[in-house]
Amino acid sequence: MRIQTYLTAILTAGSMFVDPVLAHHDQPASSADRLSVPETRIGMSVDSQRGALENRNVFTTTLSGEYAFFPGLLSASLSAPYVYFDQKDRADAGRYGKPRAAVTYMPMNSKFLLGFRGGIGFPTGPDTDHFTTEDYWDGSVAAQAGFRLSPFVFLVSGSGLFPQAHTPTKTENEEIPWYLQGARPQTVREIELKKVTTWAGQIGWDISSRFSTFVGYTYRTPYAGTEYVTHHATTVPRIYREVSAGVTAQVTDSLFLSVDYRYPLYRGDNIPISEKLARLYLKQAIPDDKEYKLFHESWTFAATWRFDTSSAEDAK
């Protein structure tokens, strides 16, 4: 199977063109560090997180586009998400998420795979009625290496996400336009922005020339991504882990359809009894397994249209 076809297959389109670990709203992490072979294409994905925090389901629709300056070697991409919250005991809400731009460079994409990516996440703006609470710049870098042993592909990747600034999402004088507020006002909800480090591995299998599948594992710190709520410090673990699996079908030479499943793993009973007793004595919150869950499970459905199909022949 052509290497571009396979690498496109093992990606979730919602994360093909975006940067790793998209902050507090936790975009797909299982495939977020995978670099697809640079091509010209557009994509749309719908990610459904069931049982997310605050008794809600989260649906993220992402539109993305990529242009290959040198097919198979160098490309630039843009993505824009829309997040819809299906919330229990409260009104549903929809918000625009953080737009992103990235550049992918892949000097090796035949038997051995090597790729790099750098990206920028743009502020969403202070209007929290229409935008998510990601009103800050961030930068990201990612590297991927692997090899192909037909019919399998083995990939490992590492990435870093670096938030650059933070504008409060809620202020005590929010009736004043943000551009007239001058000095940064005091925040109501204390949030610290953290650097995010992600390591991931994935094994893909070419079942046929038009059908592929994969399994993966992701390790990330901090647990919830860039946005760290300080009053959760005693209950949220430092490390996030998840397993994932997916399948992709090549419908035509240009159209790919994929399904990606993610299941978070929890720290659970790793907290020593002595620590629980100490917290009880100090009247501090005792961590509960349920409090760790960013979501119960996630499904991502994606479609990708590739325009530079002729470039695939050059990387067989």
N, C-alpha and C positions, 0 to 999 in steps of 0.2 A: 504494500500500500504506500502511496506517495507520502513522504514525511510531513509535508504541509498538511495534507488531509488528516493524518493521524493526530498531529499536535493540535489542530483545530478541534478535532473530535474530543480530546480529553479535557478541553477547557469548558467551563461554564461561561456562556456568553455574557452573563452579568458581571463577570470578573475578567474577561479576556482583555478588556481595554482599560481597566481601572487599576488603581494602586492598592497595595495590600492593606487589609484591616482598616476599613473605613470608619474609624472613630466609634463613637458611642452607639450608633445605630447598627453596627456590626453587619456590614455587608458580607457576602460569601467569603469565608476565609479558606475553605478547603482547596479552592483553585486560584485564590487571589494572587499567589506568587508564581503562577505558571505563565511563562512567556510564549505566546504563539508566534509562529514564523511570520515576519513582517509581510503583510499583504494589504491590498486595498479592499475594504469590505465595510459593511454596516451590520449592526446587530441589535436585537431587542431581547430582553430577558425579563421574566417575572419571578421574583424570589418570594416564597411564602414561609414565614417563620410562625410556627404554631406554639402557643403557650409562652410568649415572651414576657418580659418584666411588666409589672403593673397590670396583670390580667388582661392581656391584649394579644391579638395576632397582628403581625406586621407584614405588609405586602410592599415590595419594592420593585418598581418598574424602571428599567434602565435602558436608555437609548445610547448607542455608541457608534463611533465611526473611526476608521483607520485609513491612512493613506501611506502607501509604500513608495518612498523616494527611490529605493533600490530594492525591488522585490526579493524576499528571502534574506535581506541583510539589514535594512534600516527603514523605520517607519515612525510616524507620529500619529497620535490618537487623541480623541476627545470622548468624554462620557458625561451624561447628566441623568441623575436618578430622581424619581418621585416616590415618596414614602407615604403609604396609607396605613393608618392605625385603626384596627377594628377593636374597640375597647369595651370591656365589660363594665356595666354600671356607669357609663359616661358616654358622651356623644363621640361618634367617630370623628377622625381628623385626618387631613392630608397635608403634607409638607413637601416642598422642593428640597432636595438634598444637595450635597456639595458637588459642584462640577469639577471635573478633573481633566488634566492634559498630561500626556506622557510621551516619551521617546523610547523606542526599543531598538537595540542593536544586537544582532545575532551573527557573530562571525563563523560559527560552526553549526550546521543544521543537517548533517548527513548521518553517518553512523554514530558519531560523537556529537553531543549537543552542548552548546555554550551560549548563553545570552545574558544581556544586561538591560536594565531599564531605569530611567529616572523620570520622576513625575512631580507635578504640582497640584495641590488641592486648593481651590479658591474659596474665600469666605462666602457664607450663605447670606449674610446680611443680618441686621438686628431685628427684623420683623418676624417674630416667632409665630405669628398667626399664619404666615405663608411659607416660612422656611424652617428647616431643622435647626437645632442648637449648635451648629458647627460653624460659627461665625469667626473663623480664624484660618490663616494660611497654614499649609503644611507642605513639606517636601518628602519625597520618598526615593529610595534606591532599592534595587533588587538584583540578585544574581541567580542564575540557574545553570545546572550542569547535569548531564546524563548521557546515556548511551542506548543504542537500539540493538537488541538481540532477538531478531525476528522469531516469532511474531510479537515480542514484548518490547516495551520501552520503560526504562527506569530513570526517574527524575528526582533530584534533590534541589532545594532552593532555600535561600535565606533573604530576608528583607528587613529594612528599617523604615519607620515612619516618624517624621520629626515635625511636630507642631511648632509654629513660629511665633504666634501671638494669639491673644484671646480677648475678644470683646464680650462683656457680660451679656447674657441672654435675658436677664431680668434685673431691673434696677429700681431703686426707691424713687427715682424721679423720671420714670420712663415716659411720662407724658411730654417731656421735652424731646424734640427731635435729636437723634443721636449725633448729628453733625454740629449741634449747638451746645452739647453738654460739656465740652472742654475736657477737663481732667476726667479720668476714668472713674465713674461713680462706684459706690459700694454695691457688691452683689448680694442678692438675697440667698441664692443657692451657691455654696462654695464648691467650685470645681477646679481641679488642677489638671493641667495638660501634661501628659506623660509621653515620652518616647516609647514606641512600640517595636518590639523585636519578634519576628516570626520565623520559625523553621518548619519545613514541610517536606514530605516525601510522597511519591506516587508511583504506582506500577500500572501501566496500561497494557491492554491486550487487543491485538487486531483479530477479531473473530472472523472477519471477511474483509474484502476490499472496500466495503461500504458500511461496515458496522464495527464499532469499537466500544470497549468498556474500560473502567479503571477503578482502583481502590486507592485511598490516600489517608494520610495522618498529618495533623497540624498541631504544632506546639507554639504557644504565644504568651508573651508577658508584656504589659500587665494583662490581667484577666479580661477586663471589659474594653480594652482599646485605649485610645488617647484620652478620653474624658474620664477622670478619676474623681468620684464624689467623695469628699473627705469624711463625711459622717458614716460612710459604709466601710471605713478602714478596718474595723474589727470583725467584719463578717464576710468580706469578699477575699477569696484566695488570690495569690499572686500569679498563678499559672492557669492558662486556659488550654484545653486539649479537645480535639474532636476527631472523629473518623468520618470518612466520606466515600461515596461510590457514585458512579455515573455511567451512562451509556449515550452514544451519539450515533445517529444514522446520517449517511450522506445520501440525501434524496435525489439531488441532481449534481452535475459537476460544480455548481455554485452554491447550492442550498444545503445547509446542515441544520439538523434538529437535535437537541440534546436535553437530557434530564439528569439533574444532579441532586443527590440526597446527602444531608449532613446530620450527624448526631453528636451533640456535645457530650464529653465525659466530665465527671464531677469528682472533686477531691473527697467528698464524703467523710468517712470515719477516720481519715488520716490525722485528725486533730487529737493530740494526746489527752487522756483523761485529766492529767494534772493541769493542762491549760484550761480545760473546761471548768475545773474546780476553782482555779485562780480567778477566772472571769466571773464566776458566780459569787465569789467572796468580795470582789471589787464592784459588784453590781453592774457589770458590763454585759453587753449582748453576747449570748453564746451562739456561735455559727450553726446554722441549720442547713442541711443539704439542699433544701428547697430554695434558699436564698441565693445559691450559687448559679442558678439556672438563668442564663441569658435568654434561652428559648428551649423548648422541648425537642423540636426537630424542624428541619427546613427542607423544602423542595424548591428547585429552580428549574424552570422551563425556558428554553432559549431557542432562538432562530438566528442564523447568520447567513448573510448573502455575500459571497466572495466575487470580486470583479476581475482580479488579475489571475484568472485560472491558468493561463499559459505559463506563469512563473513556476507553478508546481512541478512541471516537467524537468526544470533545471536542477531540482534538488532530490531527485529520486535516489 
